[in-house]
């Protein structure tokens, strides 16, 4: 059984032996949050697609705004649970009051590893190695001891863990040097890519596996099996995941309305389904107070977020023992009350059929496949033939922090993926145009 005192640790990865003589008014977890907010990878999220194409005249969510909203919801979830746990265990030395800050920081970092062009970017990377020209490197990687499934099942969440933990060339040991608790809160699927079964769901690349295993041992996270490595979920992952689930569905309905993919009537119908009886009637009355449709939908959205925060907190607290023993199964959102659960599933099914398959969304996916596939093919060919004149030009284009001159092919490929996945949509498109000659710099 995991215990809260051990689970809530302010120890920093890569700085375990460092003694900071400066007294900070901020807690270590608040420093995690601030460190992420001011980081370059976080700023780059403003030019990465969430679901819909980056805005023209109508502003919709990008990765940055989504992460900020998820962090806000995560803070509420964490603070609610923290207060409840303090009331449940009044004499515990565990820092329950910091759970809100831990979850909020983890929510900011949750999407840092996502490549450009939304979820299609993840698929483009995976399929390049499983179906495309990248498949030719499998034998070389495996013969040198590399884990090929890290590439064919590429996962943005695992990439976020690498971004935070890996010591890139010229950077300090420990990467972002985040607290153990914040790092563990990000890992949604705490197992090796060998257990992914091609579903693009795993928690860490082989390059970060031993380090995370050490973190998990320090936190007292239950290890379910050794090889391939599989661990129980860190409890606060459930709150980070719930924050993402809450924002994803509700915000996509609102964005789809703004983009005229669905009508206002349909959006309101879907959102009202979360309420029944007097609660539904009260919201219908409140909708009549204002005539602005966007304001009406925003009101329902905020009501639903409040409802789902309470529902997910209740599920977490009711299942605390199962969560701490590693026996709880599924996301919190799948265990909420019947009315809210049905409404959430209805929104999800509708989004898959009518929103995520919309023409503009599909166009972004097509562009993502083409651009990311081309960049990966170009740069992986260069690392395989580094002495070719053209390869030398291409490799000089990659910043020094990415170690494309590593001795092992696995590490070289990771360096290329680090570079490509860190690009914004705009940068990836611009580089694609320059390399193909479709767009040249002004001379």
Secondary structure, DSSP 4 states (H G I P E B T S, - for coil): ---HHHHS--PBTT-TT----S--SS-HHHHHHHHHHTSHHHHHGGGSBSSSPPPSSS---BHHHHHHHHHHHHHHHHHHHHHHHHHHTTT--S-GGGHHHHHHHHHHHTTTT--SSHHHHHHHHHHHHHTSGGGGGHHHHHHTT--THHHHT--HHHHHHHHHH---TTSPTTTT--BHHHHHHH-SS-B-GGGSTTSS--S--HHHHHHHHHHHHHHTPPEEETTTTEEPPPTTHHHHHHHHHHHHHHHHHHHHHHTTSS-HHHHHHHHHTT--HHHHHHHHHHHTT---HHHHHHHHHHHHHHHHHHHHHHHHHHTHHHHHTT---S-GGGGS-HHHHHHHHHHHHHIIIIITTSHHHHHHHHHHHHHHHHHHHHHHHHHHSTTSHHHHHHHHHS-TTS-TT-SSHHHHHHHHHHHHHT--HHHHHHHHHHHHTSS----
